[in-house]
């Protein structure tokens, strides 16, 4: 994930917001190099540090909560999505599991940020890979 985070940081340094960070957009080469793909929704950062809205074209479970209320995407939105990927890798599940888009929107409207102490133990495969 360090490789993907570095790619995202490079895009941000060039003034781009990816706007669709999700596992399907992380590709791994035969030499085990992770690459961030699909910049089809990417936009340049405005002078205010944001890109245009339009959340319906994104992947809901990886969207930052503020995007559900119409706020423009920022570099922080991309970082939130990376956090969802990291969480999923470590916990073996999404941080917010809902059955519908409406449930997800309601969850973000009514709930504070997830308390990391509620996650439980690290997946055994991840712990083994990390040498824990």
C-alpha positions as CSV (number, residue, x, y, z in Angstrom):
1,X,0.0,0.0,0.0
2,X,3.0,2.3,0.4
3,X,3.4,2.2,-3.4
4,X,-0.2,3.1,-4.0
5,X,0.0,5.9,-1.3
6,X,3.1,7.2,-3.0
7,X,1.4,7.3,-6.4
8,X,-1.6,9.1,-4.9
9,X,0.8,11.6,-3.2
10,X,2.5,12.2,-6.6
11,X,-0.9,12.9,-8.2
12,X,-1.8,15.3,-5.4
13,X,1.6,17.0,-5.8
14,X,0.7,17.5,-9.5
15,X,-2.6,19.1,-8.5
16,X,-4.8,16.1,-9.3
17,X,-7.6,14.6,-7.2
18,X,-8.2,10.9,-8.2
19,X,-11.9,10.8,-7.0
20,X,-12.3,7.1,-7.3
21,X,-9.8,5.3,-5.0
22,X,-11.0,1.7,-4.5
23,X,-9.4,-1.8,-4.6
24,X,-10.4,-2.3,-8.2
25,X,-8.2,0.6,-9.1
26,X,-5.1,-0.9,-7.5
27,X,-3.2,-3.1,-10.0
28,X,-0.3,-5.3,-9.1
29,X,2.3,-6.1,-11.8
30,X,3.9,-9.4,-12.3
31,X,7.0,-8.0,-10.5
32,X,4.7,-7.2,-7.5
33,X,4.6,-3.5,-8.0
34,X,1.3,-1.9,-7.0
35,X,0.0,0.8,-9.3
36,X,-2.9,3.2,-9.0
37,X,-5.1,3.0,-12.1
38,X,-8.2,4.6,-13.6
39,X,-7.7,8.3,-13.5
40,X,-10.9,8.7,-15.6
41,X,-12.7,10.7,-12.9
42,X,-9.6,12.7,-11.8
43,X,-9.7,16.4,-11.8
44,X,-7.4,19.3,-11.2
45,X,-7.6,20.9,-7.8
46,X,-9.2,24.4,-8.0
47,X,-7.7,27.4,-6.3
48,X,-9.9,26.4,-3.3
49,X,-8.3,23.0,-3.1
50,X,-11.4,21.1,-4.4
51,X,-12.7,19.5,-7.5
52,X,-16.3,19.4,-8.8
53,X,-19.0,17.2,-7.1
54,X,-21.0,14.5,-8.8
55,X,-20.9,11.7,-6.2
56,X,-23.1,9.3,-8.2
57,X,-20.2,8.3,-10.5
58,X,-18.0,7.2,-7.6
59,X,-17.9,4.0,-5.5
60,X,-20.1,4.7,-2.4
61,X,-18.3,2.7,0.3
62,X,-15.0,4.4,-0.5
63,X,-16.4,8.0,-0.5
64,X,-15.6,10.4,2.2
65,X,-18.8,11.3,4.3
66,X,-18.8,15.0,3.2
67,X,-19.2,13.9,-0.5
68,X,-22.7,12.5,0.3
69,X,-23.8,16.0,1.3
70,X,-22.6,17.6,-2.0
71,X,-19.2,18.9,-0.9
72,X,-16.6,18.9,-3.6
73,X,-13.8,16.3,-3.6
74,X,-10.5,17.3,-2.1
75,X,-7.2,15.5,-1.6
76,X,-8.6,14.5,1.8
77,X,-11.4,12.7,0.1
78,X,-8.8,10.5,-1.7
79,X,-7.0,10.0,1.6
80,X,-10.2,8.9,3.2
81,X,-10.7,6.3,0.5
82,X,-7.2,5.0,1.0
83,X,-8.0,4.7,4.7
84,X,-11.0,2.5,3.8
85,X,-8.8,0.3,1.7
86,X,-6.2,0.0,4.6
87,X,-9.0,-0.7,7.1
88,X,-10.4,-3.4,4.8
89,X,-7.0,-5.1,4.5
90,X,-6.5,-5.1,8.2
91,X,-10.0,-5.9,9.4
92,X,-11.2,-8.1,6.6
93,X,-14.3,-6.0,6.2
94,X,-15.4,-2.5,5.2
95,X,-15.6,0.1,8.0
96,X,-19.3,0.7,7.2
97,X,-21.3,-2.3,6.0
98,X,-24.8,-1.4,4.7
99,X,-27.3,-3.0,2.3
100,X,-28.2,0.1,0.3
101,X,-27.0,3.5,-0.7
102,X,-29.7,5.1,1.5
103,X,-28.4,3.2,4.5
104,X,-24.9,4.4,3.8
105,X,-26.0,8.0,3.4
106,X,-28.0,7.8,6.7
107,X,-25.1,6.2,8.5
108,X,-22.7,9.0,7.5
109,X,-25.3,11.7,8.3
110,X,-25.9,10.3,11.8
111,X,-22.6,8.7,12.9
112,X,-19.3,10.0,14.1
113,X,-16.1,8.7,12.7
114,X,-15.5,5.0,13.5
115,X,-13.7,4.4,16.8
116,X,-10.6,2.2,16.0
117,X,-10.9,0.4,19.3
118,X,-14.1,-1.3,18.0
119,X,-12.2,-3.1,15.2
120,X,-10.9,-6.1,17.1
121,X,-7.9,-8.2,16.3
122,X,-5.9,-8.0,13.1
123,X,-6.6,-10.6,10.4
124,X,-4.1,-13.5,11.0
125,X,-2.8,-13.3,7.4
126,X,-2.0,-9.6,7.8
127,X,-0.3,-10.2,11.2
128,X,1.8,-13.0,9.7
129,X,2.8,-10.8,6.7
130,X,3.8,-8.0,9.0
131,X,5.8,-10.3,11.2
132,X,3.7,-9.7,14.2
